[in-house]
Amino acid sequence: MFWHAWWDPTIIMVAYNNNDILMVPYKDLPDGDKDVIRKGIEEFQIKCLLSYTKTCDNTIVQKYPLLRVLLHG
């Protein structure tokens, strides 16, 4: 245990390969957890849409690169 562990609320989950992770289907999650995931998806989609704009002739162009999501694996 490191000296800072008593005050550091960070939790680090380490999995060395995807075989160590048991995937749970979305449909099996409790409704409260589905709502949290749905809200996260909506917020991410809104942030991604901020990368685009319309020109004067209604052409849609990408002004910034899309956000990157860091996923395990």
N, C-alpha and C positions, 0 to 999 in steps of 0.2 A: 504494500500500500504506500503510495507516494504521500509526501507531507501535505500536499494541497487537496487530497481527496476528501477531507472532511468538509470543505466548503465549496467544492466544485460540483455543481449539479449536472454536469455534462455526462451523458451516458453514451458510451461507444460500443456499438455492436459489431463484432468482427466475425465474418464468415469467410473462410478461405476458398470455398467453392459453392456453387449453387445447390449442390446435393445436400448441404447442411441446412437449407432453408425449406421449410414445408409451406408450399403455396396454398393459400386458402381462396377458394373461388369467391368472387364478389357477391354472388347471390346467397352465399352462406353466412355473410357478415350480419351482425345485428343492425337494425335500422339506424341506430344512433351513429354507428361507425360508417354506414353508407352515406349518411348525411354529411359527415365530416369530409369524406373523400369527394363527394359530389361538389361541395363548396370549394375544396381545393382545386378541383378540375376547372370550375367556373372562374376562379380567380386567376389561374394560370392562363386560361384562354383569353381573358381580358388583357392580361399583360402581353401576351403574344400579339394580339390585335393592335396594340399600340405601336408595333413595328411597321405597320402599314399606313398609307395615306392615299388620298385621291388627288389627282391633278385637276387642273381647270377643265379638262375635257373628260372627266370621270374615269380616267384610267387609274387602276389600282397599282401602286408601286410599293415595294418594300424599302423603307428608309433605313432600317437598322437590322442587323442579324437577329434571328429569333433567339430567345432565351434557351439556355442549355440546362437540362435537368441531369443531375448526377445520380445515376442509378447504379446499384451494385451489379457487377457482372460484366 
